[in-house]
Amino acid sequence: MSYSSIEKRLANGKTIILDGGIGGELQKIGAKMDEGLWCGRCSIDSPDELLKVHHNYIEAGADVITANTYASTPISMKKYGYEDLIEECNIKSIKIAKQAVAGKDVSVAGSVSTYGYFMKDGIKKMKPSFDQHLSILSNAGVDLVILEAMSSQADIVEVLAECSSNLKLPTWLSVSCVFDKDKNIHLGYDDDVSHTDPQVYEKLDESLQRFKKFHSGPILVAHSNMSVTEEAVKILKTNYNNTIGAYPNRGHFIKPEWKFTDDIKPSDYLESAKKWIASGAQIIGGCCGIGVEEIKAISILKN
Ligand SMILES: [Zn+2]
């Protein structure tokens, strides 16, 4: 389905529902996880389970579903020995997501992430990989692209935004945020079990000035603790004059599995989502550890 109805609804101030995490839901129904690539090979190893996850999110009320391309970045596939499968794996993921949509008014997003990238890889090595991934997804016919720059430093996010700036597709940018010790919001992440040792990068408001040079589509707070999300949405609202959204996570990652800690009920998730909307978010969904039940709960906020 084309993106035009999403665009129209956003322009009219409506709320759009994005799906939740894909890897965690695949795990729950027994899909095979790869030691290095996590859920990145599921279009090849567990296609039926992948189709089922997409179906479940559509039934739960998602307006946008995300193809399982988050972990199948060219750089990570090379790192883990699957270089010859880069095209096949990504194209299959898009096909399965489109198959799940089957004529419904739901858009398919391709996820281009920073999975498997490290600062030490150097910007020069990242650029061709981002370009290759964007090109594969765009040629495979996604309706939009979500740049999932989670857990990334501003320099990497900036390069990703720059690589996508010539793309002729609607593009959303998501960033992960964390509090520093003085409760200022920075780019960064907090996957640690005890939440005592967050990785803190640049201040969010300062980073936004950089990203705005290359990106003018929606910006979303993602892969962040729920505790930081409302404040981060407010900073986006103040510093970014375009659509904003939120899709936080719960739990943490211990390769090759996502651990579902942090006890949050779907009704708690709904109450939080109402606050993100009140703070200016128009796109709401979930990231790692947020599943079909939570998306179903927040889908009543669709208007
Ligand atoms: Zn996440």
py3Dmol code that shows the C-alpha trace and the ligand (Angstrom):
import py3Dmol

protein = """\
ATOM      1  CA  MET A   1       0.000   0.000   0.000  1.00  0.00           C
ATOM      2  CA  SER A   2       1.301   3.429  -0.810  1.00  0.00           C
ATOM      3  CA  TYR A   3       2.417   5.922   1.777  1.00  0.00           C
ATOM      4  CA  SER A   4      -0.050   8.594   0.666  1.00  0.00           C
ATOM      5  CA  SER A   5      -2.728   7.820   3.242  1.00  0.00           C
ATOM      6  CA  ILE A   6      -0.131   7.949   6.039  1.00  0.00           C
ATOM      7  CA  GLU A   7       1.110  11.275   4.714  1.00  0.00           C
ATOM      8  CA  LYS A   8      -2.410  12.668   4.582  1.00  0.00           C
ATOM      9  CA  ARG A   9      -3.203  11.549   8.103  1.00  0.00           C
ATOM     10  CA  LEU A  10       0.017  13.023   9.464  1.00  0.00           C
ATOM     11  CA  ALA A  11      -0.702  16.326   7.723  1.00  0.00           C
ATOM     12  CA  ASN A  12      -4.143  16.357   9.365  1.00  0.00           C
ATOM     13  CA  GLY A  13      -2.648  15.895  12.820  1.00  0.00           C
ATOM     14  CA  LYS A  14      -3.733  12.261  13.192  1.00  0.00           C
ATOM     15  CA  THR A  15      -1.912   9.544  15.115  1.00  0.00           C
ATOM     16  CA  ILE A  16      -0.156   6.734  13.210  1.00  0.00           C
ATOM     17  CA  ILE A  17       0.515   3.317  14.739  1.00  0.00           C
ATOM     18  CA  LEU A  18       3.852   1.688  13.998  1.00  0.00           C
ATOM     19  CA  ASP A  19       4.461  -1.988  14.813  1.00  0.00           C
ATOM     20  CA  GLY A  20       6.593  -3.253  17.717  1.00  0.00           C
ATOM     21  CA  GLY A  21       9.871  -5.141  17.800  1.00  0.00           C
ATOM     22  CA  ILE A  22      10.292  -7.896  15.222  1.00  0.00           C
ATOM     23  CA  GLY A  23      13.192  -9.881  16.714  1.00  0.00           C
ATOM     24  CA  GLY A  24      11.545 -10.347  20.103  1.00  0.00           C
ATOM     25  CA  GLU A  25       8.256 -11.544  18.591  1.00  0.00           C
ATOM     26  CA  LEU A  26      10.112 -13.957  16.292  1.00  0.00           C
ATOM     27  CA  GLN A  27      11.919 -15.311  19.328  1.00  0.00           C
ATOM     28  CA  LYS A  28       8.630 -15.817  21.211  1.00  0.00           C
ATOM     29  CA  ILE A  29       7.226 -18.058  18.479  1.00  0.00           C
ATOM     30  CA  GLY A  30      10.391 -20.106  18.112  1.00  0.00           C
ATOM     31  CA  ALA A  31      12.104 -18.643  15.044  1.00  0.00           C
ATOM     32  CA  LYS A  32      15.777 -19.463  14.648  1.00  0.00           C
ATOM     33  CA  MET A  33      18.146 -16.769  15.964  1.00  0.00           C
ATOM     34  CA  ASP A  34      21.644 -16.473  14.525  1.00  0.00           C
ATOM     35  CA  GLU A  35      24.606 -16.102  16.876  1.00  0.00           C
ATOM     36  CA  GLY A  36      25.914 -13.015  15.060  1.00  0.00           C
ATOM     37  CA  LEU A  37      23.033 -11.753  12.966  1.00  0.00           C
ATOM     38  CA  TRP A  38      20.307 -12.195  15.622  1.00  0.00           C
ATOM     39  CA  CYS A  39      16.963 -12.233  13.715  1.00  0.00           C
ATOM     40  CA  GLY A  40      18.631 -11.016  10.502  1.00  0.00           C
ATOM     41  CA  ARG A  41      18.380 -14.338   8.651  1.00  0.00           C
ATOM     42  CA  CYS A  42      14.762 -15.144   9.536  1.00  0.00           C
ATOM     43  CA  SER A  43      13.468 -14.430   6.029  1.00  0.00           C
ATOM     44  CA  ILE A  44      15.578 -17.429   4.960  1.00  0.00           C
ATOM     45  CA  ASP A  45      15.536 -19.599   8.084  1.00  0.00           C
ATOM     46  CA  SER A  46      12.025 -18.917   9.481  1.00  0.00           C
ATOM     47  CA  PRO A  47       9.857 -17.306   6.754  1.00  0.00           C
ATOM     48  CA  ASP A  48       6.543 -18.650   8.109  1.00  0.00           C
ATOM     49  CA  GLU A  49       7.212 -17.250  11.556  1.00  0.00           C
ATOM     50  CA  LEU A  50       8.188 -13.896  10.045  1.00  0.00           C
ATOM     51  CA  LEU A  51       4.957 -13.737   8.051  1.00  0.00           C
ATOM     52  CA  LYS A  52       2.999 -14.570  11.202  1.00  0.00           C
ATOM     53  CA  VAL A  53       4.639 -11.743  13.183  1.00  0.00           C
ATOM     54  CA  HIS A  54       3.724  -9.216  10.472  1.00  0.00           C
ATOM     55  CA  HIS A  55       0.157 -10.582  10.333  1.00  0.00           C
ATOM     56  CA  ASN A  56      -0.158 -10.279  14.104  1.00  0.00           C
ATOM     57  CA  TYR A  57       0.928  -6.631  14.041  1.00  0.00           C
ATOM     58  CA  ILE A  58      -1.486  -5.789  11.230  1.00  0.00           C
ATOM     59  CA  GLU A  59      -4.304  -7.443  13.153  1.00  0.00           C
ATOM     60  CA  ALA A  60      -3.274  -5.491  16.243  1.00  0.00           C
ATOM     61  CA  GLY A  61      -3.816  -2.251  14.302  1.00  0.00           C
ATOM     62  CA  ALA A  62      -0.414  -1.231  12.924  1.00  0.00           C
ATOM     63  CA  ASP A  63      -0.565   1.286  10.049  1.00  0.00           C
ATOM     64  CA  VAL A  64       3.112   0.727   9.252  1.00  0.00           C
ATOM     65  CA  ILE A  65       4.934  -2.584   9.546  1.00  0.00           C
ATOM     66  CA  THR A  66       8.696  -2.861   9.471  1.00  0.00           C
ATOM     67  CA  ALA A  67      10.384  -5.436   7.256  1.00  0.00           C
ATOM     68  CA  ASN A  68      12.929  -7.604   9.034  1.00  0.00           C
ATOM     69  CA  THR A  69      15.980  -5.826   7.642  1.00  0.00           C
ATOM     70  CA  TYR A  70      17.251  -4.200  10.838  1.00  0.00           C
ATOM     71  CA  ALA A  71      20.030  -6.737  11.443  1.00  0.00           C
ATOM     72  CA  SER A  72      20.748  -7.695   7.830  1.00  0.00           C
ATOM     73  CA  THR A  73      22.915  -4.670   7.087  1.00  0.00           C
ATOM     74  CA  PRO A  74      25.589  -5.354   4.472  1.00  0.00           C
ATOM     75  CA  ILE A  75      28.363  -4.673   6.981  1.00  0.00           C
ATOM     76  CA  SER A  76      26.974  -7.110   9.562  1.00  0.00           C
ATOM     77  CA  MET A  77      26.253  -9.802   6.985  1.00  0.00           C
ATOM     78  CA  LYS A  78      29.852  -9.545   5.800  1.00  0.00           C
ATOM     79  CA  LYS A  79      31.128  -9.679   9.374  1.00  0.00           C
ATOM     80  CA  TYR A  80      29.258 -12.877  10.122  1.00  0.00           C
ATOM     81  CA  GLY A  81      30.089 -14.673   6.864  1.00  0.00           C
ATOM     82  CA  TYR A  82      26.886 -14.124   4.863  1.00  0.00           C
ATOM     83  CA  GLU A  83      28.156 -11.747   2.202  1.00  0.00           C
ATOM     84  CA  ASP A  84      26.667 -13.862  -0.612  1.00  0.00           C
ATOM     85  CA  LEU A  85      23.194 -13.603   0.965  1.00  0.00           C
ATOM     86  CA  ILE A  86      22.959  -9.808   1.359  1.00  0.00           C
ATOM     87  CA  GLU A  87      20.554  -9.253  -1.547  1.00  0.00           C
ATOM     88  CA  GLU A  88      18.555 -12.449  -1.174  1.00  0.00           C
ATOM     89  CA  CYS A  89      17.996 -12.107   2.550  1.00  0.00           C
ATOM     90  CA  ASN A  90      16.872  -8.459   2.355  1.00  0.00           C
ATOM     91  CA  ILE A  91      14.675  -8.905  -0.724  1.00  0.00           C
ATOM     92  CA  LYS A  92      12.960 -11.912   0.876  1.00  0.00           C
ATOM     93  CA  SER A  93      12.264  -9.853   4.007  1.00  0.00           C
ATOM     94  CA  ILE A  94      10.512  -7.173   1.940  1.00  0.00           C
ATOM     95  CA  LYS A  95       8.533  -9.789   0.004  1.00  0.00           C
ATOM     96  CA  ILE A  96       7.278 -11.396   3.203  1.00  0.00           C
ATOM     97  CA  ALA A  97       6.227  -8.015   4.654  1.00  0.00           C
ATOM     98  CA  LYS A  98       4.374  -7.157   1.420  1.00  0.00           C
ATOM     99  CA  GLN A  99       2.733 -10.565   1.413  1.00  0.00           C
ATOM    100  CA  ALA A 100       1.412  -9.871   4.921  1.00  0.00           C
ATOM    101  CA  VAL A 101      -0.069  -6.530   3.812  1.00  0.00           C
ATOM    102  CA  ALA A 102      -1.861  -8.058   0.801  1.00  0.00           C
ATOM    103  CA  GLY A 103      -3.924  -5.050  -0.272  1.00  0.00           C
ATOM    104  CA  LYS A 104      -4.665  -3.663   3.198  1.00  0.00           C
ATOM    105  CA  ASP A 105      -4.120   0.012   3.951  1.00  0.00           C
ATOM    106  CA  VAL A 106      -0.784  -0.671   5.674  1.00  0.00           C
ATOM    107  CA  SER A 107       2.635   0.598   4.580  1.00  0.00           C
ATOM    108  CA  VAL A 108       5.831  -1.444   4.536  1.00  0.00           C
ATOM    109  CA  ALA A 109       8.909   0.244   5.954  1.00  0.00           C
ATOM    110  CA  GLY A 110      12.408  -0.957   5.191  1.00  0.00           C
ATOM    111  CA  SER A 111      14.706  -0.688   8.176  1.00  0.00           C
ATOM    112  CA  VAL A 112      18.217   0.570   7.527  1.00  0.00           C
ATOM    113  CA  SER A 113      20.102   0.402  10.769  1.00  0.00           C
ATOM    114  CA  THR A 114      23.506   0.783  12.324  1.00  0.00           C
ATOM    115  CA  TYR A 115      23.515  -2.876  13.420  1.00  0.00           C
ATOM    116  CA  GLY A 116      27.028  -4.258  13.206  1.00  0.00           C
ATOM    117  CA  TYR A 117      28.639  -0.819  12.724  1.00  0.00           C
ATOM    118  CA  PHE A 118      31.248   0.540  15.057  1.00  0.00           C
ATOM    119  CA  MET A 119      33.036   3.847  15.106  1.00  0.00           C
ATOM    120  CA  LYS A 120      36.281   1.964  14.470  1.00  0.00           C
ATOM    121  CA  ASP A 121      34.905   0.817  11.099  1.00  0.00           C
ATOM    122  CA  GLY A 122      35.323   4.425  10.028  1.00  0.00           C
ATOM    123  CA  ILE A 123      32.877   6.621   8.159  1.00  0.00           C
ATOM    124  CA  LYS A 124      34.446   5.655   4.802  1.00  0.00           C
ATOM    125  CA  LYS A 125      33.558   2.004   5.305  1.00  0.00           C
ATOM    126  CA  MET A 126      30.054   2.783   6.536  1.00  0.00           C
ATOM    127  CA  LYS A 127      28.933   4.940   3.631  1.00  0.00           C
ATOM    128  CA  PRO A 128      29.019   2.275   0.880  1.00  0.00           C
ATOM    129  CA  SER A 129      27.265  -0.168   3.182  1.00  0.00           C
ATOM    130  CA  PHE A 130      24.465   2.290   4.033  1.00  0.00           C
ATOM    131  CA  ASP A 131      24.142   3.134   0.326  1.00  0.00           C
ATOM    132  CA  GLN A 132      23.957  -0.531  -0.668  1.00  0.00           C
ATOM    133  CA  HIS A 133      21.283  -1.293   1.931  1.00  0.00           C
ATOM    134  CA  LEU A 134      19.187   1.758   0.998  1.00  0.00           C
ATOM    135  CA  SER A 135      19.399   0.818  -2.658  1.00  0.00           C
ATOM    136  CA  ILE A 136      18.379  -2.844  -2.121  1.00  0.00           C
ATOM    137  CA  LEU A 137      15.349  -1.860  -0.023  1.00  0.00           C
ATOM    138  CA  SER A 138      14.295   0.921  -2.324  1.00  0.00           C
ATOM    139  CA  ASN A 139      14.526  -1.346  -5.401  1.00  0.00           C
ATOM    140  CA  ALA A 140      12.565  -4.046  -3.587  1.00  0.00           C
ATOM    141  CA  GLY A 141       9.647  -1.611  -3.365  1.00  0.00           C
ATOM    142  CA  VAL A 142       9.314  -0.505   0.262  1.00  0.00           C
ATOM    143  CA  ASP A 143       6.849   2.347   0.856  1.00  0.00           C
ATOM    144  CA  LEU A 144       9.181   4.178   3.215  1.00  0.00           C
ATOM    145  CA  VAL A 145      12.526   3.772   4.944  1.00  0.00           C
ATOM    146  CA  ILE A 146      13.179   4.029   8.671  1.00  0.00           C
ATOM    147  CA  LEU A 147      16.750   4.930   9.520  1.00  0.00           C
ATOM    148  CA  GLU A 148      17.137   3.125  12.819  1.00  0.00           C
ATOM    149  CA  ALA A 149      20.257   4.776  14.163  1.00  0.00           C
ATOM    150  CA  MET A 150      19.938   3.136  17.531  1.00  0.00           C
ATOM    151  CA  SER A 151      22.733   3.203  20.084  1.00  0.00           C
ATOM    152  CA  SER A 152      24.752   5.359  17.699  1.00  0.00           C
ATOM    153  CA  GLN A 153      26.967   8.373  18.040  1.00  0.00           C
ATOM    154  CA  ALA A 154      25.911  11.566  16.288  1.00  0.00           C
ATOM    155  CA  ASP A 155      28.658  11.172  13.668  1.00  0.00           C
ATOM    156  CA  ILE A 156      27.222   7.845  12.506  1.00  0.00           C
ATOM    157  CA  VAL A 157      23.650   9.121  12.526  1.00  0.00           C
ATOM    158  CA  GLU A 158      24.714  12.109  10.469  1.00  0.00           C
ATOM    159  CA  VAL A 159      26.358   9.862   7.842  1.00  0.00           C
ATOM    160  CA  LEU A 160      23.273   7.663   7.681  1.00  0.00           C
ATOM    161  CA  ALA A 161      21.036  10.705   7.208  1.00  0.00           C
ATOM    162  CA  GLU A 162      23.377  12.055   4.552  1.00  0.00           C
ATOM    163  CA  CYS A 163      23.357   8.741   2.630  1.00  0.00           C
ATOM    164  CA  SER A 164      19.553   8.729   2.629  1.00  0.00           C
ATOM    165  CA  SER A 165      19.150  12.348   1.597  1.00  0.00           C
ATOM    166  CA  ASN A 166      18.998  11.571  -2.135  1.00  0.00           C
ATOM    167  CA  LEU A 167      16.531   8.745  -1.706  1.00  0.00           C
ATOM    168  CA  LYS A 168      13.231   9.292  -3.462  1.00  0.00           C
ATOM    169  CA  LEU A 169      11.232   7.692  -0.675  1.00  0.00           C
ATOM    170  CA  PRO A 170       9.648   8.987   2.526  1.00  0.00           C
ATOM    171  CA  THR A 171      12.274   8.610   5.251  1.00  0.00           C
ATOM    172  CA  TRP A 172      11.924   8.519   9.023  1.00  0.00           C
ATOM    173  CA  LEU A 173      14.892   8.849  11.376  1.00  0.00           C
ATOM    174  CA  SER A 174      14.931   7.197  14.780  1.00  0.00           C
ATOM    175  CA  VAL A 175      17.488   7.817  17.504  1.00  0.00           C
ATOM    176  CA  SER A 176      18.024   6.341  20.953  1.00  0.00           C
ATOM    177  CA  CYS A 177      18.222   8.650  23.951  1.00  0.00           C
ATOM    178  CA  VAL A 178      19.377   8.413  27.528  1.00  0.00           C
ATOM    179  CA  PHE A 179      19.655  10.644  30.628  1.00  0.00           C
ATOM    180  CA  ASP A 180      23.126  11.673  31.776  1.00  0.00           C
ATOM    181  CA  LYS A 181      23.835  11.923  35.497  1.00  0.00           C
ATOM    182  CA  ASP A 182      22.427  15.475  35.570  1.00  0.00           C
ATOM    183  CA  LYS A 183      19.211  14.321  33.877  1.00  0.00           C
ATOM    184  CA  ASN A 184      20.035  16.005  30.576  1.00  0.00           C
ATOM    185  CA  ILE A 185      18.983  14.025  27.513  1.00  0.00           C
ATOM    186  CA  HIS A 186      21.703  12.776  25.197  1.00  0.00           C
ATOM    187  CA  LEU A 187      22.009  10.408  22.288  1.00  0.00           C
ATOM    188  CA  GLY A 188      23.035   7.125  23.855  1.00  0.00           C
ATOM    189  CA  TYR A 189      21.670   3.910  25.218  1.00  0.00           C
ATOM    190  CA  ASP A 190      21.130   1.926  28.338  1.00  0.00           C
ATOM    191  CA  ASP A 191      20.956  -1.792  27.627  1.00  0.00           C
ATOM    192  CA  ASP A 192      22.619  -2.643  30.908  1.00  0.00           C
ATOM    193  CA  VAL A 193      20.523  -4.817  33.220  1.00  0.00           C
ATOM    194  CA  SER A 194      20.997  -2.582  36.234  1.00  0.00           C
ATOM    195  CA  HIS A 195      20.482   0.681  34.291  1.00  0.00           C
ATOM    196  CA  THR A 196      23.507   2.107  36.138  1.00  0.00           C
ATOM    197  CA  ASP A 197      25.997   2.406  33.306  1.00  0.00           C
ATOM    198  CA  PRO A 198      24.408   4.179  30.333  1.00  0.00           C
ATOM    199  CA  GLN A 199      26.443   4.971  27.230  1.00  0.00           C
ATOM    200  CA  VAL A 200      26.147   8.735  26.824  1.00  0.00           C
ATOM    201  CA  TYR A 201      26.965  10.635  23.623  1.00  0.00           C
ATOM    202  CA  GLU A 202      26.080  14.123  22.375  1.00  0.00           C
ATOM    203  CA  LYS A 203      23.206  16.206  23.767  1.00  0.00           C
ATOM    204  CA  LEU A 204      20.016  15.515  21.824  1.00  0.00           C
ATOM    205  CA  ASP A 205      19.172  19.153  21.063  1.00  0.00           C
ATOM    206  CA  GLU A 206      22.671  19.771  19.669  1.00  0.00           C
ATOM    207  CA  SER A 207      22.605  16.583  17.553  1.00  0.00           C
ATOM    208  CA  LEU A 208      19.289  17.626  16.042  1.00  0.00           C
ATOM    209  CA  GLN A 209      20.912  20.728  14.564  1.00  0.00           C
ATOM    210  CA  ARG A 210      23.310  18.426  12.672  1.00  0.00           C
ATOM    211  CA  PHE A 211      20.663  15.949  11.478  1.00  0.00           C
ATOM    212  CA  LYS A 212      18.398  18.720  10.190  1.00  0.00           C
ATOM    213  CA  LYS A 213      20.998  19.513   7.512  1.00  0.00           C
ATOM    214  CA  PHE A 214      20.294  16.165   5.817  1.00  0.00           C
ATOM    215  CA  HIS A 215      16.904  15.079   7.072  1.00  0.00           C
ATOM    216  CA  SER A 216      13.503  16.748   6.963  1.00  0.00           C
ATOM    217  CA  GLY A 217      11.131  13.803   7.524  1.00  0.00           C
ATOM    218  CA  PRO A 218       9.776  12.510  10.833  1.00  0.00           C
ATOM    219  CA  ILE A 219      12.212  11.989  13.724  1.00  0.00           C
ATOM    220  CA  LEU A 220      11.388   9.436  16.403  1.00  0.00           C
ATOM    221  CA  VAL A 221      12.736   8.522  19.829  1.00  0.00           C
ATOM    222  CA  ALA A 222      13.364   4.765  19.688  1.00  0.00           C
ATOM    223  CA  HIS A 223      15.215   1.962  21.414  1.00  0.00           C
ATOM    224  CA  SER A 224      15.200   4.098  24.557  1.00  0.00           C
ATOM    225  CA  ASN A 225      13.932   3.383  28.055  1.00  0.00           C
ATOM    226  CA  MET A 226      10.336   4.393  28.602  1.00  0.00           C
ATOM    227  CA  SER A 227      11.502   6.644  31.455  1.00  0.00           C
ATOM    228  CA  VAL A 228      13.379   8.965  29.081  1.00  0.00           C
ATOM    229  CA  THR A 229      10.892   8.926  26.206  1.00  0.00           C
ATOM    230  CA  GLU A 230       8.420  11.617  27.255  1.00  0.00           C
ATOM    231  CA  GLU A 231      11.183  14.155  27.970  1.00  0.00           C
ATOM    232  CA  ALA A 232      12.981  13.268  24.725  1.00  0.00           C
ATOM    233  CA  VAL A 233       9.751  13.791  22.740  1.00  0.00           C
ATOM    234  CA  LYS A 234       9.457  17.259  24.325  1.00  0.00           C
ATOM    235  CA  ILE A 235      13.004  18.125  23.216  1.00  0.00           C
ATOM    236  CA  LEU A 236      12.182  16.986  19.677  1.00  0.00           C
ATOM    237  CA  LYS A 237       9.025  19.094  19.732  1.00  0.00           C
ATOM    238  CA  THR A 238      10.976  22.191  20.796  1.00  0.00           C
ATOM    239  CA  ASN A 239      13.874  21.705  18.393  1.00  0.00           C
ATOM    240  CA  TYR A 240      12.365  20.100  15.323  1.00  0.00           C
ATOM    241  CA  ASN A 241       9.596  21.649  13.294  1.00  0.00           C
ATOM    242  CA  ASN A 242       8.242  18.492  11.671  1.00  0.00           C
ATOM    243  CA  THR A 243       6.538  15.216  12.553  1.00  0.00           C
ATOM    244  CA  ILE A 244       7.872  13.418  15.602  1.00  0.00           C
ATOM    245  CA  GLY A 245       7.212  10.044  17.177  1.00  0.00           C
ATOM    246  CA  ALA A 246       8.193   7.517  19.813  1.00  0.00           C
ATOM    247  CA  TYR A 247       8.753   3.768  19.994  1.00  0.00           C
ATOM    248  CA  PRO A 248      10.741   2.832  23.097  1.00  0.00           C
ATOM    249  CA  ASN A 249      11.824  -0.610  24.262  1.00  0.00           C
ATOM    250  CA  ARG A 250      11.912  -2.704  27.371  1.00  0.00           C
ATOM    251  CA  GLY A 251      14.486  -5.237  28.483  1.00  0.00           C
ATOM    252  CA  HIS A 252      18.002  -5.670  27.137  1.00  0.00           C
ATOM    253  CA  PHE A 253      20.026  -7.639  24.617  1.00  0.00           C
ATOM    254  CA  ILE A 254      22.316 -10.534  25.413  1.00  0.00           C
ATOM    255  CA  LYS A 255      23.338 -12.003  22.080  1.00  0.00           C
ATOM    256  CA  PRO A 256      21.685 -13.809  20.384  1.00  0.00           C
ATOM    257  CA  GLU A 257      18.490 -13.072  22.313  1.00  0.00           C
ATOM    258  CA  TRP A 258      16.486 -10.155  23.598  1.00  0.00           C
ATOM    259  CA  LYS A 259      15.692 -10.546  27.318  1.00  0.00           C
ATOM    260  CA  PHE A 260      12.222  -9.408  28.301  1.00  0.00           C
ATOM    261  CA  THR A 261      12.855  -7.754  31.652  1.00  0.00           C
ATOM    262  CA  ASP A 262      11.123  -4.608  33.014  1.00  0.00           C
ATOM    263  CA  ASP A 263       7.611  -5.646  33.914  1.00  0.00           C
ATOM    264  CA  ILE A 264       5.281  -3.421  31.905  1.00  0.00           C
ATOM    265  CA  LYS A 265       1.662  -4.304  31.203  1.00  0.00           C
ATOM    266  CA  PRO A 266      -0.015  -3.333  27.916  1.00  0.00           C
ATOM    267  CA  SER A 267      -2.259  -0.963  29.910  1.00  0.00           C
ATOM    268  CA  ASP A 268       0.845   0.771  31.359  1.00  0.00           C
ATOM    269  CA  TYR A 269       2.216   1.098  27.851  1.00  0.00           C
ATOM    270  CA  LEU A 270      -1.029   2.712  26.712  1.00  0.00           C
ATOM    271  CA  GLU A 271      -0.901   5.246  29.558  1.00  0.00           C
ATOM    272  CA  SER A 272       2.669   6.178  28.581  1.00  0.00           C
ATOM    273  CA  ALA A 273       1.755   6.445  24.910  1.00  0.00           C
ATOM    274  CA  LYS A 274      -0.962   8.972  25.802  1.00  0.00           C
ATOM    275  CA  LYS A 275       1.749  11.141  27.387  1.00  0.00           C
ATOM    276  CA  TRP A 276       3.960  10.951  24.280  1.00  0.00           C
ATOM    277  CA  ILE A 277       1.017  12.091  22.174  1.00  0.00           C
ATOM    278  CA  ALA A 278       0.270  14.907  24.614  1.00  0.00           C
ATOM    279  CA  SER A 279       3.920  15.971  24.253  1.00  0.00           C
ATOM    280  CA  GLY A 280       3.669  16.104  20.466  1.00  0.00           C
ATOM    281  CA  ALA A 281       4.282  12.582  19.133  1.00  0.00           C
ATOM    282  CA  GLN A 282       2.186  11.632  16.105  1.00  0.00           C
ATOM    283  CA  ILE A 283       3.761   8.261  15.351  1.00  0.00           C
ATOM    284  CA  ILE A 284       3.754   5.698  18.158  1.00  0.00           C
ATOM    285  CA  GLY A 285       4.868   2.087  18.259  1.00  0.00           C
ATOM    286  CA  GLY A 286       7.378  -0.107  20.033  1.00  0.00           C
ATOM    287  CA  CYS A 287      10.953  -1.272  19.750  1.00  0.00           C
ATOM    288  CA  CYS A 288      12.762  -4.291  21.223  1.00  0.00           C
ATOM    289  CA  GLY A 289      10.713  -6.114  23.851  1.00  0.00           C
ATOM    290  CA  ILE A 290       7.479  -4.328  22.907  1.00  0.00           C
ATOM    291  CA  GLY A 291       5.190  -6.773  21.161  1.00  0.00           C
ATOM    292  CA  VAL A 292       1.772  -7.393  19.672  1.00  0.00           C
ATOM    293  CA  GLU A 293      -0.153  -6.961  22.944  1.00  0.00           C
ATOM    294  CA  GLU A 294       1.276  -3.494  23.546  1.00  0.00           C
ATOM    295  CA  ILE A 295       0.617  -2.402  19.950  1.00  0.00           C
ATOM    296  CA  LYS A 296      -2.958  -3.661  20.233  1.00  0.00           C
ATOM    297  CA  ALA A 297      -3.363  -1.619  23.432  1.00  0.00           C
ATOM    298  CA  ILE A 298      -2.101   1.633  21.904  1.00  0.00           C
ATOM    299  CA  SER A 299      -3.957   1.191  18.629  1.00  0.00           C
ATOM    300  CA  ILE A 300      -7.087   2.604  20.303  1.00  0.00           C
ATOM    301  CA  LEU A 301      -5.280   5.966  20.129  1.00  0.00           C
ATOM    302  CA  LYS A 302      -5.492   5.878  16.337  1.00  0.00           C
ATOM    303  CA  ASN A 303      -7.778   8.610  15.020  1.00  0.00           C
TER     304      ASN A 303
END
"""
ligand_1 = """\
1
ZN
Zn 15.138 -1.607 20.036
"""
view = py3Dmol.view(width=600, height=400)
view.addModel(protein, "pdb")
view.setStyle({"model": 0}, {"cartoon": {"style": "trace"}})
view.addModel(ligand_1, "xyz")
view.setStyle({"model": 1}, {"stick": {}})
view.zoomTo()
view.show()
